[in-house]
């Protein structure tokens, strides 16, 4: 969790907006640090979290979260975190070696008309429990975090099926359960084209669904040791909120710093 970003967004684990669809994206940069931020943020806020890890192992997220002060193993054991490890489960499904319920969750890997119904049902089931194991205190509103949606395109899932999935997740989690959705989309295409099955199209469509967008980009001047890139923050809302703000950032071993363009010590 990054205090600088919390300050910019006027948010904290003790006081945060509910019913959010937060869209993270990157181009010529790496927005993974934002995924780690929101994972630790919502766990510290005592939210029930379902994490769809499609690009990294559980141990990877666990190591990073440990540096940010959160133990993912403990969160799993007490039922606060449900982690779907896509890298570990996918090979067994593809090779017909897995006969468990996981097969239904990843049915899009073998279906000629790939859809995400099984994945949606897994999410709903994971977030249906409202209290901890002892039942002494209910969790805060549930949160779904996806890292990352653009991987599904490379696995044969159409952009339309992904948009249907996020729409149903938003309707169920944000509207019915008063929770939030956080999703990352990587956009490597240099230019927009007419292809509706690329990450640029998916990103543009999801931007119309989200309530908060954080877009990470590399510096136009190229690599800099003290400034790793910039993030454009845009929130849909009232006229005074519907503005785009740009901050530069630097990722540290145990966090990240955000500052106004041109105010880094490296350029002063």
C-alpha positions in Angstrom: 0.0 0.0 0.0 1.4 3.4 -1.0 0.6 6.4 1.3 1.4 8.9 -1.5 -1.2 7.4 -3.8 -3.8 7.2 -1.0 -3.3 10.9 -0.4 -3.8 11.7 -4.1 -7.0 9.7 -4.2 -8.1 10.9 -0.7 -8.5 7.3 0.4 -7.3 5.0 3.2 -8.2 1.5 4.5 -10.3 3.2 7.2 -12.2 5.4 4.7 -12.6 4.5 1.0 -15.2 4.6 -1.7 -17.4 1.5 -2.2 -18.9 0.3 -5.5 -15.8 1.3 -7.4 -14.6 -0.2 -10.8 -11.0 0.7 -10.8 -9.3 0.2 -14.2 -5.5 0.0 -14.3 -3.6 0.0 -17.6 -0.1 0.5 -18.9 1.7 1.2 -22.1 5.5 1.0 -22.5 5.6 0.6 -18.7 4.6 -1.8 -15.9 1.6 -1.1 -13.8 2.0 -4.2 -11.6 2.9 -2.1 -8.6 -0.6 -0.8 -8.6 -2.0 -4.3 -8.4 0.1 -4.9 -5.3 -1.1 -1.6 -3.9 -4.7 -2.5 -4.2 -4.3 -6.0 -3.0 -2.7 -4.9 0.3 -5.0 -1.9 0.6 -8.2 -3.9 0.5 -6.8 -6.6 2.8 -5.8 -4.0 5.3 -9.4 -2.6 5.0 -10.7 -6.0 6.0 -12.4 -6.6 2.7 -13.1 -10.1 1.5 -10.8 -10.4 -1.6 -11.0 -12.7 -4.6 -7.8 -12.4 -6.6 -7.5 -13.8 -10.1 -3.8 -14.2 -10.6 -3.4 -15.0 -14.3 0.2 -13.9 -14.9 2.2 -14.7 -11.7 2.4 -17.4 -9.0 1.0 -16.9 -5.5 4.5 -16.9 -4.1 5.3 -13.8 -6.2 2.4 -11.8 -4.9 3.1 -13.1 -1.4 6.8 -11.9 -1.4 5.8 -8.4 -2.6 2.9 -8.1 -0.2 5.2 -9.1 2.7 7.4 -6.1 1.9 4.2 -3.9 2.1 3.2 -5.3 5.5 0.6 -7.9 4.5 0.8 -11.7 4.9 -1.2 -13.3 2.1 -0.8 -16.8 3.6 -2.5 -15.7 6.8 -5.2 -13.9 4.8 -5.9 -17.2 2.9 -6.0 -19.3 6.1 -8.5 -17.1 7.8 -10.7 -17.0 4.7 -10.3 -13.3 3.8 -8.4 -14.0 0.6 -9.4 -16.4 -2.2 -6.6 -16.7 -4.7 -7.0 -18.4 -8.1 -3.6 -19.3 -9.4 -4.1 -19.4 -13.1 -0.5 -20.4 -14.0 -0.7 -23.5 -11.8 -4.1 -24.7 -12.8 -4.2 -24.0 -16.5 -1.8 -26.8 -17.7 -3.8 -29.5 -16.0 -7.0 -28.3 -17.7 -5.4 -28.1 -21.1 -4.0 -31.6 -20.8 -7.2 -33.0 -19.4 -5.4 -34.1 -16.2 -7.5 -32.1 -13.8 -10.9 -33.5 -12.9 -11.7 -31.2 -10.1 -14.0 -28.1 -10.0 -11.1 -26.1 -11.4 -11.9 -27.6 -14.9 -15.2 -25.8 -14.9 -13.6 -22.5 -13.8 -11.1 -22.7 -16.7 -13.5 -24.1 -19.3 -12.6 -21.2 -21.7 -9.2 -22.9 -22.3 -10.8 -25.8 -24.1 -14.1 -24.4 -25.4 -14.3 -23.6 -29.2 -16.5 -20.6 -28.2 -14.6 -19.5 -25.2 -16.8 -17.8 -22.5 -16.1 -16.9 -18.9 -19.3 -18.3 -17.2 -17.3 -20.7 -15.1 -14.9 -18.0 -14.0 -17.8 -15.7 -13.1 -19.5 -18.5 -11.0 -16.2 -19.1 -9.2 -16.0 -15.3 -8.3 -19.6 -15.3 -7.0 -19.0 -18.4 -4.9 -15.8 -17.0 -3.5 -17.3 -13.7 -2.4 -20.6 -15.1 -1.1 -19.3 -15.7 2.5 -19.5 -12.4 4.5 -17.8 -13.3 7.8 -14.5 -14.6 9.1 -14.0 -18.1 10.3 -14.9 -17.3 13.9 -18.0 -15.4 12.7 -17.3 -12.7 15.2 -17.1 -9.8 12.7 -18.2 -9.5 9.1 -15.8 -8.6 6.4 -16.0 -5.2 4.7 -17.6 -5.1 1.2 -16.0 -7.7 -1.1 -13.4 -6.9 -3.8 -12.4 -8.7 -7.0 -8.9 -8.1 -8.3 -7.8 -9.3 -11.8 -4.2 -9.5 -13.0 -4.6 -9.2 -15.9 -7.6 -9.2 -18.3 -5.6 -8.8 -21.5 -4.1 -12.3 -20.9 -7.5 -13.7 -21.7 -7.3 -12.3 -25.2 -4.2 -14.3 -25.9 -6.0 -17.4 -24.7 -8.7 -17.1 -27.3 -11.3 -15.3 -25.3 -13.0 -12.6 -27.3 -13.1 -9.0 -26.2 -16.9 -9.2 -26.1 -16.8 -12.2 -23.7 -14.4 -10.3 -21.4 -16.7 -7.2 -21.5 -19.7 -9.4 -20.6 -17.7 -10.9 -17.7 -16.7 -7.5 -16.3 -20.2 -6.2 -16.8 -21.7 -9.1 -14.8 -19.0 -8.8 -12.1 -19.7 -5.1 -11.8 -23.4 -5.7 -11.5 -23.0 -8.4 -8.9 -20.1 -7.1 -6.8 -20.4 -3.3 -7.1 -24.2 -3.0 -7.3 -25.6 -5.9 -5.3 -22.8 -6.5 -2.8 -21.7 -2.9 -2.5 -18.1 -4.0 -3.2 -15.4 -3.0 -5.8 -13.7 -4.4 -8.9 -10.0 -3.8 -9.8 -8.7 -4.9 -13.1 -5.4 -4.5 -15.1 -5.2 -4.3 -18.9 -1.8 -4.2 -20.6 -1.9 -2.3 -23.9 1.2 -2.9 -26.1 -0.3 -1.7 -29.4 1.5 1.4 -30.6 -1.5 2.7 -32.6 -5.2 2.2 -32.6 -6.6 0.1 -35.4 -9.9 -1.5 -36.5 -9.2 -4.9 -34.9 -11.8 -5.4 -32.1 -9.8 -8.3 -30.5 -6.8 -6.3 -29.3 -6.0 -4.8 -26.0 -6.5 -1.2 -27.2 -10.1 -2.0 -28.0 -10.6 -3.7 -24.7 -9.1 -0.8 -22.8 -11.2 1.7 -24.6 -14.4 -0.2 -23.9 -13.6 -0.8 -20.3 -12.9 2.9 -19.8 -16.6 3.5 -20.4 -17.5 1.1 -17.6 -15.0 2.2 -14.9 -15.4 4.8 -12.3 -11.7 5.4 -11.7 -8.9 5.0 -14.2 -5.1 4.9 -13.5 -3.1 4.7 -16.7 0.7 4.1 -16.4 3.0 5.1 -19.2 6.7 5.3 -19.8 8.5 8.7 -20.0 8.5 10.2 -23.5 12.2 11.0 -22.9 13.1 7.4 -22.3 14.6 5.6 -19.3 15.4 7.6 -16.1 16.9 6.0 -13.0 15.0 8.4 -10.6 11.7 8.6 -12.5 10.2 5.4 -13.7 7.2 6.8 -15.5 4.0 8.7 -15.1 0.4 7.8 -14.1 -2.7 9.6 -15.4 -5.6 9.5 -12.9 -9.1 10.1 -14.0 -12.3 9.7 -12.0 -15.8 9.7 -13.5 -18.2 11.8 -11.4 -19.2 15.4 -10.9 -17.8 18.1 -13.2 -15.2 19.0 -10.6 -14.1 15.4 -10.4 -14.2 14.5 -14.1 -10.6 15.7 -14.6 -7.4 14.1 -15.6 -4.4 14.6 -13.3 -0.8 13.4 -14.2 1.8 12.4 -11.6 5.3 11.0 -12.1 6.4 8.1 -9.9 9.3 6.0 -8.7 8.9 2.4 -7.4 11.0 1.5 -4.4 11.7 -1.9 -2.8 9.0 -1.3 -0.2 6.7 1.2 -1.8 6.4 3.9 -4.4 6.6 7.7 -4.5 4.3 10.0 -6.5 5.0 13.6 -7.3 4.0 16.4 -9.7 5.8 16.4 -13.1 9.1 18.2 -12.8 9.3 18.2 -9.0 11.6 15.2 -8.6 14.9 15.8 -7.0 16.5 14.3 -10.1 15.4 17.3 -12.2 15.7 20.0 -9.6 
